[in-house]
Amino acid sequence: MRRYTPNAIRPEDWAPVAEFTRQVALDLHPVEPRRATEAMRTLSQFVVWAHRQGLPLEREAIFTPDVVERFIAVGCTHLALSSQGTRRADLRRFSMQLTRHAPWAPLPKLLRPEYTIRPYTQDEVERLLDVARSQRTPLLRRRFGALLALGLGTGCYPRELRMVTTDDLLDRHGHLCLAVPGARARIIPVAPPHDVRLAQIRQEDPGSGILGFTTKDWDRAPLGHLLEKVDRPPDCPDLKIQRLRATWLLHHLENKVHLNGLAQMAGLTSWKTFSHVMQFLSPITDADLYAELTRQ
């Protein structure tokens, strides 16, 4: 962070505020490199803008509600509304940490709606696969198809999808499997028919990232950028990685896969995720349930 120099800001604008901005960012105590980079990118643009407005390099003068709101309204017009909201939220959070006297009111406690991860229906899955096959270029067909194959075939977490390469595709016990690296390292058998797509990618492009897309560590929406040029017709279901993962879990629950084994394959440390999916299990008649509970 002490060596950080923004590429998007002219050197003559950055030089007067560089040390001030770096120290401010260090005082936020980011816990990982990605957060440090994001803090520096946001703060550098904000402080340079404030300095151009004639404000002194003093925390209580710059990190105030009025200045933050004016920066969002005037200095962030090039951003989408969602990005402006993210920038405002970050600066509000930073400002409350960095000031003692600026008139920041406590944020209201948000009432969280009931959280539900809805798996895709079979019709929605088929439509997603159709859209992937109909993309206009081989690269887009690769990216969209690989994302669906990984999500529906292995149930990986979003960060894991970005990390895996064709070298992580292994053959175990007669099945194509994915060796997932990272904190939840495990080997997952790829559920058919998605093993066919992944095997094809391994054969055609060995040693590559399965998604065919390289992300940057600081990127907040890497999978969004991966799909930004994908053609999605109006009737294409909204693509969410957590919904792909929930669909994978539901498929295996419907097929009565051993729960402990499935939790291990999913990289779970609690049973909470199952509670989101269980409400979508097919109903069972009393007769069938009693028969299963009294089987010999």
Residue pairs with C-beta under 8 A, 6 or more apart in sequence:
1 22
1 25
1 26
1 30
1 36
1 40
2 22
2 26
4 22
4 25
4 37
4 40
4 44
5 14
5 18
6 14
6 40
6 41
6 44
6 45
8 45
9 44
9 45
9 48
13 48
13 51
13 52
14 44
14 48
16 51
16 57
17 44
17 47
17 48
17 51
17 57
20 47
20 57
21 40
21 43
21 44
21 47
22 40
24 43
24 47
24 59
24 94
24 98
25 36
25 39
25 40
25 43
27 97
27 98
28 39
28 94
28 97
28 98
30 36
30 39
33 217
34 217
34 218
37 217
37 218
38 90
38 218
38 220
39 90
39 94
41 218
42 87
42 90
42 91
42 94
43 94
45 75
46 62
46 68
46 71
46 75
46 91
47 57
47 62
49 71
49 75
50 62
50 67
50 71
51 57
55 61
55 62
55 67
56 62
59 98
59 99
59 102
60 99
60 100
60 101
60 102
61 67
63 91
63 94
63 95
63 98
63 99
63 102
64 95
64 99
64 102
64 103
64 104
65 92
65 95
65 102
65 103
65 104
68 88
68 91
68 92
68 95
69 88
71 91
72 84
72 87
72 88
72 91
76 83
76 84
76 87
79 87
86 220
92 104
92 107
95 102
95 104
96 104
115 276
116 276
116 279
117 242
117 243
117 245
117 246
117 276
117 277
118 243
118 246
118 280
119 243
119 246
119 247
119 249
119 250
119 277
119 280
120 128
120 237
120 243
120 244
120 247
124 237
125 152
125 247
127 235
127 236
127 237
128 148
128 236
128 237
128 239
129 145
129 148
131 144
131 231
131 232
131 233
131 236
132 141
132 144
132 145
132 148
133 141
133 145
134 231
135 141
135 144
135 230
135 231
136 231
139 212
140 229
140 230
140 231
142 201
142 212
143 211
143 212
143 213
143 226
143 227
143 230
144 227
144 230
145 197
146 197
146 198
146 201
146 210
146 211
146 212
147 161
147 211
147 223
147 226
147 227
147 239
147 241
147 244
148 194
148 197
148 244
149 190
149 194
149 197
149 198
149 201
150 156
150 161
150 164
150 178
150 194
150 198
150 210
150 211
151 161
151 241
151 244
151 245
151 247
151 248
152 191
152 194
152 244
152 247
152 248
152 251
153 178
153 190
153 191
153 192
153 194
153 195
153 197
153 198
153 248
154 178
154 180
154 188
154 190
154 191
154 194
154 248
155 188
155 244
155 245
155 248
155 249
155 265
155 266
156 164
156 178
156 180
156 188
156 245
157 184
157 241
157 245
157 267
158 223
158 241
158 242
159 182
160 180
160 181
160 182
160 184
160 267
161 210
161 211
161 223
161 241
162 209
162 211
162 213
162 215
162 222
162 223
163 180
163 181
163 182
164 178
164 180
164 181
164 209
164 210
165 207
165 208
165 209
165 210
166 201
166 202
166 205
166 206
166 207
166 208
166 209
166 210
167 206
167 207
168 178
168 179
168 180
168 181
168 210
169 176
169 177
169 178
169 179
169 190
169 198
169 199
169 202
169 210
170 176
170 177
170 178
170 179
170 187
171 177
172 187
172 189
173 189
175 189
175 190
175 195
176 189
176 190
176 195
176 198
176 199
177 187
177 188
177 189
177 190
178 187
178 188
178 190
178 198
179 185
179 186
179 187
180 186
180 187
180 188
180 267
184 267
186 264
186 265
186 267
188 265
189 265
190 198
191 248
191 251
191 252
198 210
201 208
201 210
201 212
205 212
211 226
213 222
213 226
215 222
215 225
215 226
216 222
219 225
223 241
227 239
232 239
245 266
246 276
246 277
246 280
249 262
249 266
249 273
249 274
249 277
250 277
250 280
250 281
252 262
252 265
253 262
253 274
253 277
253 278
253 281
254 281
254 282
259 274
263 271
263 274
266 273
268 274
284 292
